[in-house]
Amino acid sequence: MATFSSVSRQHLLQAISEYDERGGEEFCELYGFTPAPEHTLVHEGRRYDAGALLGVAHRIATGRLASPDEVAHGLAGGLGILRKRGFEVSEPARRVPSATRGGTRASSSRPRATRTPRASTREVPPAICPTCSMALPATGICDFCG
């Protein structure tokens, strides 16, 4: 299973550049992704397939392409990574069950709790192998160079 924590903003920008050069259909076809318009990444006013970009950015970061199945399985976390890297990501609207009884809204005498924003976390760049410039896994030992 692919984890996307090693994918940095720079890796995503490289994938976006390739997407622009090839065009969306060719990019997705080349890497085996089926276009998924329900999950898009927006960058400089243009829309991109978020799953395909995430899979290719993972290849740039680690040397291994995340398969479409791996991306689909980890998409929820992957979309969070994209947001943490400063990208706008759109998802389909989720259906929220209605809190109704007999056709009228149920009311509560308690005020709703407001959500306080979390302090922003600073992105820590992944450790890089000094020999091959690939992102190092959590062990700190390069999978390619040893």
N, C-alpha and C positions, 0 to 999 in steps of 0.2 A: 504494500500500500504506500502510495506516495504521500509525503508530508510536504507542505509548501512553505514551511518556515524559512527555508534557505533562499527563497525567491525574493530578490530585492526590487526596488523600483527600477533600477538600471536594467535588470534582466527583463522586466516587463516592457520597458521602453525599446529594448532591442527586438523583442517579439513583435511589438507594434510596428516598428520600422519594417520588419520582414513582411508583416501582414499587409502594410501599405504597398510594398513593392510587388508582391504577388497577387494581391486582390483577395478578398475574403473567401470566395469559393475555392480557388486554387490552394490557398493556405490551409483551409480545413481538409480538403481532399488529400493534400500531400502528407499531412500528419494523421489522417484517419479519423478526423472528427466530423460529426454531422452537425451542420449549423444549428444552433439553439438560440433563436431570437428572444427567448424569454429571459435570458441572462446576458446582459450586455454591459460592457465597460465603455464609459464615455471619456474620451480624451481629446481635448482641443476641438470640441464640437462634433467629433466623429464617433460613430458607434462601432464596437468590435465585439466579436464573440468571446465572452469572458472565459468560458471553459477551454476553448482552443488556445487562447493566449496564455492561460495558466499552465496548460500542459507543455507548451513550447518554452515558456519562461523557465519551467522546471528543468527542461533539457539544457537550456543555456546555463542554469545555475549548477546543475549536478552532473551533466553529461548523459543523463538518461531521460528519455521522453516519458512523461506520465501518460499512460494509456487513457483512452476515452472513458473506460470503465473506472479507472482509478480517479480520474477527475470528477466523474459523476458521483462517485461514492464520497469523495471529500469536498464536494462543491460548496457546501455550507461554510465550512472552515476556510476554504479557498477564497470565497467571496469576502470573508472577513479580512483575510490577508490583503486582498486588493484594496479594500477600504483603508487599512492601516498604512498602506504604501501611498496613500493620497489620491486614489482614483475614485471616481464616481461609478457606482455599480447599480444597475436597475434590475429588479426582480419582479416576477408577477405578483400582483396583490394577493394577499392571503385572505381567505374567507374567515371572518370572525363570527362565531355563533352568536346569535341575537339573545340577549338576556330578557326575554319577554315571558309574560304569563297572561294567558287569555287575551292576547293582542295588545296589552299595554306594557310599557316598560316598567320593570321592577325598579323601585327607588331604594336608596339606602340612606339612612340618617347620618351615617359617617361620611366625612369628606374623603375624597380620593387622595391617596398618598401620591405626592409628586416625586418624580424620579430626579435625583440629583445627578448632574453629569460627572463622569469620572474624570480624574486628572489625566491629561493626555500622557501617553507613554511614548517615550522616545525610542525610535527604531534603532536597534543595535545591528550593525552590519555583520553578516556571517564571517566566520574565520575563513581565510583563503589560503590554499596550499601555495607556498612560495615557489614551487617547482613548476606546476602545471596551471596555476591560477584558477582551480576549481574550488567551489565551496566545500569546506570540510564537514563531514558528518559530526554528530555529537561526540564521537570518540576522540575527535581531534587528529585522527590519522587518515591520510588521504587514501581513498579506495583504489586509486590508480598508481600512485607513487610509493605507497607503503609508508 
